[in-house]
């Protein structure tokens, strides 16, 4: 499933480009706020696809989305 690596990388880039576009639109272009919201919805859809990739390839999931691992030396109470 090496192709998922490529798809994941492209989705990360797409999300970054969408974020940049929304930021520029918001900062005084005269575009209606609804368009910024539509870009936000597109970003959410991209995240949903990324989530499905993480189901198939958990190794691609960024650390900030992973559940914290229980520490081995933690005291039990």
C-alpha positions as CSV (number, residue, x, y, z in Angstrom):
1,X,0.0,0.0,0.0
2,X,2.8,2.4,-0.8
3,X,0.3,4.5,-2.7
4,X,-1.3,5.6,0.5
5,X,1.9,7.3,1.4
6,X,1.6,9.5,-1.7
7,X,-2.1,10.1,-1.3
8,X,-1.5,11.1,2.4
9,X,1.3,13.5,1.4
10,X,-0.9,15.1,-1.3
11,X,-3.8,15.5,1.2
12,X,-1.5,17.2,3.7
13,X,-0.4,19.6,1.0
14,X,-4.0,20.2,-0.2
15,X,-5.1,21.0,3.4
16,X,-2.2,23.4,3.8
17,X,-3.1,25.2,0.5
18,X,-6.8,25.3,1.4
19,X,-5.8,26.8,4.8
20,X,-3.7,29.4,3.1
21,X,-6.5,30.3,0.7
22,X,-9.0,30.7,3.5
23,X,-6.6,32.9,5.4
24,X,-6.0,35.1,2.4
25,X,-9.8,35.3,1.7
26,X,-10.5,36.2,5.3
27,X,-7.9,39.0,5.3
28,X,-9.8,41.7,3.4
29,X,-10.3,40.4,-0.2
30,X,-14.0,41.3,-0.2
31,X,-15.0,37.7,-0.7
32,X,-18.1,36.7,1.2
33,X,-17.5,34.9,4.5
34,X,-19.5,31.9,3.2
35,X,-16.7,31.1,0.8
36,X,-14.2,30.9,3.7
37,X,-16.7,28.5,5.4
38,X,-16.9,26.4,2.2
39,X,-13.1,26.0,2.3
40,X,-13.3,25.0,5.9
41,X,-15.9,22.3,4.9
42,X,-13.5,21.1,2.2
43,X,-10.7,20.9,4.8
44,X,-12.9,18.8,7.0
45,X,-13.6,16.4,4.1
46,X,-9.9,16.1,3.5
47,X,-9.4,15.2,7.2
48,X,-12.1,12.5,7.0
49,X,-10.2,10.9,4.1
50,X,-7.0,11.2,6.1
51,X,-8.7,9.5,9.0
52,X,-9.6,6.5,6.7
53,X,-5.9,6.3,5.7
54,X,-4.9,6.2,9.4
55,X,-7.3,3.2,9.9
56,X,-5.4,1.4,7.1
57,X,-1.9,2.8,7.9
58,X,-1.7,3.9,11.6
59,X,2.0,4.6,11.1
60,X,1.1,7.6,9.0
61,X,-0.9,9.2,11.9
62,X,0.8,12.2,13.4
63,X,1.8,11.9,17.0
64,X,-0.6,14.6,18.1
65,X,-3.6,12.5,17.0
66,X,-2.4,9.3,18.8
67,X,-3.7,8.3,22.2
68,X,-1.0,8.7,24.8
69,X,0.7,5.4,25.6
70,X,0.5,4.4,29.3
71,X,3.9,4.8,30.9
72,X,5.4,1.5,32.1
73,X,6.7,2.9,35.4
74,X,3.5,4.6,36.4
75,X,2.5,3.9,40.0
76,X,-0.8,2.0,40.4
77,X,-3.2,3.4,43.0
